[in-house]
Amino acid sequence: MIEVRNIRKSFGDKVVLQDVSAVMKPGNTSLIIGSSGSGKTVLMKIIIGLMPVDAGEVLFEGRDILTMEPKELKDLRKQIGMLFQGSALFDSKTVEDNVMFPLDMFTMLNKAAKLKRINEVLDRVNLKDTNKKYPAELSGGMKKRVALARAIVQNPKYLFCDEPNSGLDPQTSLVIDKLVKEITLEFNITTVINTHDMNTVMESGDHIVYLYKGNKQWEGSNRDIIFSKDERLNSFIFASDFLAKAKEMSMIEARNAEKK
């Protein structure tokens, strides 16, 4: 579990986050959403420990990452998987070598044990027999799945995804959303996703934190969004007439289902 308590962050006179608190639980996908400049990227960097704060705490199972000693922080990082926005694969390395990279960096496993684990995670993300391919030979969705395999190769307790569907078509985005959600449930991972993709919000949002100008404007699940009366949230999520109509239809269907 990750608990964020009263985080405040400023850059000079500009307040980026103001008293933001949230709890991210194992087995759940927690989404941080908001428009550009809302503070969502800064919040994720703070949670991972890449950025200091003016005030507040970020607790991993009760331990504050912001005050950890270097050795304790290093040990925690071994339990964290990261899926970067652009996949961040090494172009000169094969799929196998890309996924092996964290094992080379953080474990003392022998080559046979590493290859066994690599094949397990590649199979899990439906990329069996792609070991010797290079990133240039892969589609955008395949690259993202390689990056996800690399993120989970060490059996992390925590998984962070920065805009996991960036640059993907809608159909491929749904595949990635489903895969992340399945892996989160299967391995009881605490997953935190920074996104502006509405498909991800509605498909994967077990827990959603909506930031508006550095403040936590709203918090709930993807089901709660349908019934939300928060005008700022509704303007952000259901910006188009089509999505607004979809919300209206969903509310009608939900009410009808409750009556049965």
Buried (B, 14 or more C-beta within 10 A) or exposed (E): BBBBBEBBBBEEEEBBBBEBBBBBBBEBBBBBBBBEEBBBBBBBBBBBBEBEBEEBBBBBEEEBBBEBEEEEBEEBBBBBBBBBBEBEBEEEBBBBBBBBBBBEEBBEBEEEEBBEBBBEBBEBBEBEEBBEBBBEEBEBBBBBBBBBBBBBBBEBBBBBBBBBBBBBEEEBBBBBBEBBBEBBBEBEBBBBBBBBBBBBBBBBBBBBBBBBBBBBBBBBEBEBBBEBEBEBBBEBBBEEEEBBEBBEEBEEEEEEEEEE
